[in-house]
């Protein structure tokens, strides 16, 4: 079992910045990837950014150049630095972790999410 806990959300004015953190703990042999998704009421969860064990990253077009995903492998923690925030970035942000307990099988875990609200 792996616990995934996000933090860092809040209320910020447009143009401001926030840094989200997500820590994974528990029975972890290796982490394959860590991702941030976001969701607004009535809409599907969308991928915001992802980082793989080798450090490769990818971003949604809507956040490229504004958001940066990074990872501390020693702490099993992923960060999302969000700059130049826009009201349309308002959403509940979820952390997703792909991990293996034994190096053989891979499991997916979600955190409870953290709310980001950007006022205009």
Buried (B, 14 or more C-beta within 10 A) or exposed (E): EBEBBBEBBEEBEBEBEBBBBBBBEEEBEBBEBBBBBBBEEEEEBEBBBBBBEEEEEEBBEEBEEBBBBBBEEEEBBBBBBBBEBBEEBBBBBBBBBBBBBEEEEBEEBBBEBBEBBBEE
